[in-house]
Amino acid sequence: MLVFIIAKVVFMLVCHEGHLFTIADVWQVIRHGLSLDLSTSLYILIIPFLLTMVSVWLQARWVNIVLKAYFGIIAMALALAFTADTSLYPFWGFKLDASCLQYLETPTEAAASVSIGYLAVRLVALIAVAALIYKGYPMFIQASGASFRRKSYLSPLTSYLSPLKETALYLLLIPIIIIGIRGGFDESTTNVGQVYYSQDQFLNHSAVNPVFNFLSSFEKTASNIVDYDYYSQAECDQLTEGLYPTTSTDTDTLLTTTRPNIVIVLMESAGDVFAKAMPRLQQLRKEGIDFADCYANSWRTDRGTVCTYSGYPSFPTSSVMKMPKKTSRLPSIASTLRKEGYQTHYLYGGDINFTNMRSYLIATGWEQLTWKADYTLAEQNTAEWGVRDGITFDTLYQMITQKHGSPFLYGFSTLSTHQPWDVPIRKYDDEILNAFYYLDQCIGDFVEKLRKTPEWDNLLLIFLPDHSMDFGDCVETVQQRNKIPMVWTGGAVKAPRRIDLTCNQTDLAATLLAQMRLKHDVFRWSRDVMSKTYQYPFAVHNYNNGFSLVDSTGYMVYDLDSRKVIADKSSNSARLERIGKAILQATTKDLKEK
């Protein structure tokens, strides 16, 4: 732990150029990074821990030999991680991860940008740091032990224990080690995003443990971004040409103002398959703007959240939210509106560290975060996943009705419509429908309260799900499965309207910004549905190793494992298959280049 803390300070000092920070910032970096440091330290200590258990019963010389060799390897690995991290960061702007390994194939080209002297200094630093860690650790332990003996605070605990009792003690420690590695008892396990705390990415990066980041990046980059090389680049470009226009022309106006206060409510799993359990949302669709043929881009919350706020596509095997290096380069509604003077605040009643959600939100412009930890213990335990929706909707109401000196954008993710469906009311015998009815009641009560406030007049409320889910006969091969409501309501809505154009949730970003007369060209994969440039209405959906496409000709589902169409409800499914493959190839290429 001490080595990791020292490494953070050294990292900040070495990589400080262009980044201003104070002593207080150094402390905050250390404090927020402790959880990753602890988890990494416990991982490293697993082998010594197990060997020490063995040595209780087997006093063998080979145990010490193995430990010395292990500590040597660890010392060199840590020194390599620290040296590489501080050396590469000024060039890359992100923490050490698995992407650096690709340069080992061409070391000459990789070293071409630096001098021999630069490499020599790093080599000396590598050896020196490794020696300091390897020699310093036993010296530190011996000095600490000698100090304890001199002061006679206590004798070694093991001297009072028989081998059997000592082994029992070690076994009792195993759950504690596992909890420390995992990061606690919550649904989310230890991840890089949990240490992000600042709008300054340099401070967030400084808090990240480079060893943990490097190891965790294997599953999030190299192995999960699959190449989809179906066509030549020219043919792929031809197939995707015109599918995603990034400019708006003669956009039809839906709002009474170009600068409304905006609240986006991301409803957990609330696809159209649950419409019958959500009558109050259906009423809002009639009273507001109903994008009646909208489809979810993905099947998971981490994917759907990025699709909604960044207008960025989902992928069959990759979660962009779990890639902090990528998410820091994404556009977002929040970062765009912050430039227009908007306050940004995100609310979630669950663990905001889950699937790196915190790092995504901070990196994409959300200034304030309110989550489970900001509630009382009693409130945190009102649902399996955290604070139930009735309580968080009340929080959102208070946020909206407080005094504001500037326009605001609030984001909110609900959670009660998630297994185990633990809600405080009973309407249906089916526990799933019952949970969605509860969410619907929360939405209805929330909107009715807001209607009576002066804030309503300049408010735009947007309701849409993060994704849908399987229910009954609605599975991935059924078109209705991924159809979702997208409803705009509030006093800023000019008049009730039904929009029947097929679209995706990724289109929210461009459509909303165009209504505000703001450019949206950085949202490469988002379309302004109300623009004359939107000439080919279609929607794409990715699920676990498959994709579907819907347009005016019908619906097609393609399975990437079997490499064939598994659902064909289109008069031209071959064309849909080609377009879907081209989009997958183009979007994956874009992700890899981020």
N, C-alpha and C positions, 0 to 999 in steps of 0.2 A: 504494500500500500504506500509506504514511504517512497519507494522508487518511482511509482506512478505519479505521485504528487510532485516530486522534484522534476520529473520529466515534463509535466504540464507547465511549470514555471519556466523551464529552459525553452520549451517550445514557444511560449509567448515572447520571450526575450529574443530568440533567434529569428522568429518570423514576424516581428513587430512592424516592419516597414509598411507604411500605409494603413496601419491599424493603431488607433489611439486607445489606451486603456489606463486605468488607475490601479492603485493597490487594492481598492475595494473590489474591482473587477477580477483581480487575481484570486481573491478569497472566494468570490462567487463561482468562478470557474472550478476551483478545487472542491467547493461544497457540492455543487451540482454533479460533478463527475465522480463522486465517491461511490455511488451505487454500481457503476460499471467497473470501477477499480476493484471493488470488493468481489464482484462476480468473477472477474478475470483472475484475481489472486487465488480464489478458492479453486478455480479450475486448475491452476498451476500446482496447487498443494495436494491434489488428489493422489498423485503417485507417492509423494513422501508420506502422506497420511496412511496409505495402504501398506507401505513398506514398514512403517513404524508399528503397525498392528502385527505384522509378521514377526518383527524383531522381539516382540513381547515373549513369543514362544520359541523363536529360533535365533539365538545369539550368534549370527553368522557374520564373518568378515565381509562376505560379498554384499551384504545390505549396504554397508558404508561405501563400498566401491561403486555400487549402482547409484546411490544417492549423489555422490560426488560427480559422477558422469552426467547424471540428470541435471544437477544444478549448473554444470558447465554448459550444457545444451541450452537451458533456459536463459542463462546469463547472455549467451551469444544471440539467442532469438530476441530477447528484449532489447539488447543493444542495437541489433539490426533494425528492429521496428522503430525505435526512437530516432536513430540516425536517418533512416529512409524517410520517416514522416516529416522531420524538420527540414530535410533537404528538398523533398519533392513539393511540399506545400506551397512555397512561393511560386513555383511553376504551374502547379495544377489548381490550386485554390480549394482543394478538398482533401480529406484525410486519407491516409494510406489504406488502400483496399486491393482486392484481387486483380484489378485491372492492370496493376503494375507488372504482373507476371508475363503479360504478352510481350513486354519489351525485352525479356530475357532471351527470346528467340533471335533478336537482332541487337545484341549488346553494343556493337560498334555504332549503329545509328542512334541508339538511346544515349550514348555518351558524347555524341557529336556536338551537343549544345553547351558543353561545359569544358573547362580546361583540365589539364593533367593535374595542376596544383589544386583545383577544386576537389577532384577525386581523391588526391593524396590526403588532403585534410580530413575528408570524410572517412577514409580508411583508418587513419590514426585515431579519429574520434570513436569509430566503431570498436577498435581494439581496446582503447582506454576505458570506454564505458563498460564493455564486457568484463574487463579485469576488475574495475571498481565494484561492479555488482557481485562478481564471483568471490572476490576477496573480502569485500565489505560486509556481505551478509553474515558469514560465520564470525567475523570480528565483532559485529554489532550484537549478535546473539551471545557470544562469550562474554562481552563486556556487560551486557544486561544481566546475564546469569551471575557473574561475579559480584555485581552490585547488590543483587538480591541476597546473595550469601553473606556478604559483608554486613549488610544491615539486618540480617536474620529475620526478614519479614516472614518467610516461610521456607520450609524445606521442599524439595521437589515432591509434587503430589504423588508421583508413581512409587516413591520409596515406601509409602504406607499401604500400597495396594498389592494384592496377589495378582498373578497373571490373569486369572479368571475375571477378577473384578475390574482390572485395567482394560481387558478386552470388552467387557460390558460397557464401560465408560465410552470407549471408542465407538461402539455400536450406537449408543445414545446420541453421539455427536453427528452421525451420518445425516439424520433428517435436518439438522441445523445447517449443515454444509449445503445440502440440496436446496433448502429454502433460500440461503444466501446466493447461490448460483442462479436460481430461478428469479430472485428479486421479490419474494414475498408470496402472498396467498392469492392475489388477484388473478383475473383471467389472463392478463397480459404477462408475458415473461420478459426477462431483461432484454432490452433492445436499445439501439443507439439513440433513438428519438427521445428517450426518457430524460436525457441530460440537457436537451435543448431548452433554453429559458429566455433567450435574449433576441431582440430584433437584429443585433449585430452578429452575423454569421461567424465571424472570426472568434468571438467568445464562445459560441456554441461548439465550433470545431475544436477549440482549445480544451473544452470539457470532455470531449470524446476520447476514450481510451483507444490508442491506435492498434493495440493487439486485438482487442475485442472487435473493433471495426473491420480489421483485415480478415479475421476468421469468419465473421458473420456475413461479410460481403460475398463469400463464395456462393451461397444459396440465393443471393439476391441479384447477382449480376451474371457471372460467367455461366452458371448452369441453367438459369431460368430465362434468359433472353435468347429465345430460339430463333435461328435464321429461317425465314420462309422465302426461299429462292424459287418461286414458281416461274417467273418471267425474266427476260432481260430488262435492264433498267429502262430502256426506251419503250418497251411494250408495257411495263408497269406504269410508266408516266402517262402513256396514252390511255390506258384503262381508267386511271384515276383523274384524268384531266376534267376539270369543271365540277367534280363531285363536292369539293369543299371550297366554295368561294369565300374570300376573306374580306371583301368589301361589300358595302351596302348601297343600293340604288333605289330611290323612291320608296323608302321603308314606310309601310302603313303604320300610322300612329295609334297606339293603344292607351297611352297615359295622358293625364292632364298636365303633367309637369316633366321636365327633363332632369330634375334633381329631387326625386322623392327620397324619403327615408325608407330603407329596404330591409326586410327580414326574410331570410330563406330558411324554411323549415324542411329538413331532410328527414322524412318519415321512414323509420326502420321497416323494410320489407313490404311496404304498403302498396303492392301492385293492384291492378284493376281486378284481379281474381277475388279480392276481398271487398269489392264495391258494395255488396249487399249488407255487409256489416258496418259500413261507414256512411249512413244516410246524410249526416250533416256535412261531410265533405262533398257528397254529390250535390247538395243544395248550393254549396259555395261554387261549384262548377257552373251552375245555372246563373248565379248572380255575378260572377266575375268573368275572367277570360279563361276559357277551357281549351287547352291544347289536347284535343280529343284523340289524336292518333300518335301519341308519344310512346317511345320504347326505351327501356333501360339499356345501357351499354354493357352492364356486367351483372354478375350474380353475387358479389360480395361487397360489404360495406367499405373496405379500404379502397377497392377499385371505384365504386360508385361515387364516393366522396370526391376523389380526384376528377372523375368525369364531370361532375356537377360544377365544382368551383374553378377548375382550370380548363374546362372544355377540352380535356385531353382524353384520348381513347383508352379503352381497357385492353387487356391481353389475355390469351388463354392460359398461360402458365406463369406470367410475371405480375407482381404487384408493385406498381410504381411508387406507392406510398412507402414501401419498405426500402427504398433506395434514396437516402437523403441527398446524395450527390446529384441525382436526377431531379428530385422535386424542387431543389433550390433554383433550378433553371426553368421551371415551368411558369407560364403566365397564370394569373388568377384574377377573379373578380375583385377580391380584396385588395390586392396590390394595385390594380388599376384605379379603383375608387379612392384609395388612400392618396394618390396623386391629385385627386380632385377635391381633397380636403375632407374626406369621409373618415369618421371614427370607425374602427373595426373591432368586433368583439365576438368570440365564439363560445357557445354554451353546449356542454354535454354532461349528462348526469352519470356517465360511466368513467372508466379509467382512460384518460386521454393519452396515455402512453401506449395503449393497445395498437399493434401493427404500425408503430411509428407515427401515429396520428399527430402527436405534439410537434414533431420536427416538421411535418408537412405544413401544418397550420402556421407555425411561426415563420417558416421560410417563404410562405406565399402571402404574407402581409397581414395576418391577423394579430393585432396589437395586444389584445387582452384575451385571456382564456379563463373560463369558469368551468370547473369540472367537479367530479365526485369529492375530491379532497376539500373543496370549499364548503361542503355541507356538514351538518352535525353527524355524529356516528349513527344516531337513530334514523336520520334521513338517508344515509348511505346504505342502510340495510333494508330499505323499503322494497327493494327488488333484487333479484339474484345478480343482475348486471350493474346495479348501482341505485341511483336515485330515480324513483318512478316518475313517469311523465307528468302526472298531475302537479307535482312539486316543481319540476323544472319549467313547466309552462307558466307557473306563477312567477318564477324568477324572470322569465322572459318578459312577462307583462310589466314587472317592476323596472326592468331595463329600458323598455320602450317609453314608459310614462315618466321617467325621471327627466330633469331639466337637461337640455343639450345645447351646447354652444355652436355646434356644427352638425351637418347631416351625418347619419350613421348607417352602417351596414352591419346587421347582426346575423350570424349563422347559428343554427341550432340543430343538433342531431337527437332524435328521440331514441328510446331503447326498450320500452315496455312490450313492443310487438316482436319479442325475441324469445325463443325457448329459454326458460321453462314456462313462459306465458303467465307469470305470476302478477296478476292485477287485482285490485281491491273490489271489483264489481262482478256480478254474474248475470249475464243476459242470455248467452247461448250455452248449450250443453257442450258444444265443441269448444275446447279451451283455446284453440287458435283463433277462431272467429270472435270469441269472447275478448281476447286481447286487442284485436283490431277495433272492436266496438268501444273498448275503453279509450283507445287512442282517439277515436272519432269524437267521443264525448269531451275529451280534453281540448281538442281542436275547436269544437263548437262553442264551449264555454269561454275559451280564450278569445275567440273572435267577437262573441257577443259583448264581452266586457270592453274590448277595445273600441267597438262601435260607439260607445258612450263617452269616449275621451276626445279631447281636442287633437290628439296626435293622429287620430284616424284619417283626418282630411288629407294629410300629405304622406300617407303610409302606403307602401306597396308590400303586400304579403305574398310570398311565393311558396306554395306547398308542392313537393314532389318527393318520391321515395329515393333512397339510395340504390335500391334494386327491388326486384320482386322475388318470389320463391315458389317452389313446387307446392301445389295444393290440390288434392284430389287427382283428377285426370290431367291437370295442367302441369306438364313437365316440359323440358327444354324443346321437345319436338312439336309442341303446340304453340301456335302463334300468340294466343291470349296470355300465355305464361309470362311474357316479358313486357306486356303492355302496361304502362303506368300512367297515373294522373299527373298532369302538371297544371296547376291552377294559380292564376294571379288574381288577387282580390285586394280590397282596401280602398280608401278614399282617393288614391291616386289613379285608380282605373277609370278610364273615360266612360265606358259603357260595357254591359255584358256582351260577350262574344264567344262564338265557338270557332276554333281554328281546326280544320279537318286535314291539314297538310301533315303527312307522315314526317316524323322528326325523332331525334334522340335527345336524351337528357344533356348530352354535351353541347347541344345547341342553345342551352339557356344563356351561356356567357355572351355569345355574339348577339343573340336576340335582345337581351337586356341592355347591353351597352349601346346597341344601335338605337334603342328607344331613348337613351340618354344623350344621343348625338355624339357618342364617343367612338373613336376608332377601335377596331377589334382585330386588326390584321395579325397581331402576335398570336391570336388564338387560331392556329393553323388548322385545327380539326373541328372547329365550331362554326356553325352556319346561322346567319340571320334569317330565320324562317319567314319574317315579314318583308323581306327585300325582294325586289324584282330579279336579283341575281340568283335566287333560290329556285332553280328551274327543274331540278330532278329530286323530288321528295323521296327519300328512302331512309331506312334505319338499319343499323348494324348492331349485333349483340355478340359478345364473346363469353363463353363459359369454359369450364374446365376441359381444355383441349378440344374445343369445337367453336363454331360460329354460326350465326344465322343472319339472314338478310330479308327485309321485306320492302316491297315497293308496290306500285300500282298493278303489277302483274301477279302478285301473290307473295308466297313465303317459301323459303328454302333453308334447310339446316344441313351443315356439312360437318362430318366427324373427322377430326385430324388423326385419330388413331387408326381407323379403318381406311381413311383416305377416300371416303365416298359420301355422297348425299344420302342422308338417313331420313329426311322428310322433304317431300316435294309437293307443295301446294301452289306452284307458280306455273304460268303458261310459258315461261322462259327460264327455267331453273338453271340451265347451262350458263346463261349470261350472268345470273345472280352469283353463281359459283365463281366465275372468273372475276367479277367485280370484288367479291368478298376476299378472294385470295390476293388480289392486287392491293386492296386496302390493308390487309394484314401484313403484306410485305412492305408496303410504304410506311406504315405507322411503326412497325418494328425497327426499320432502318432509322426513322426519326428518333426513336427512343435510344437506340445504341449511340447515336451521335450527340445526345444531350450531355 
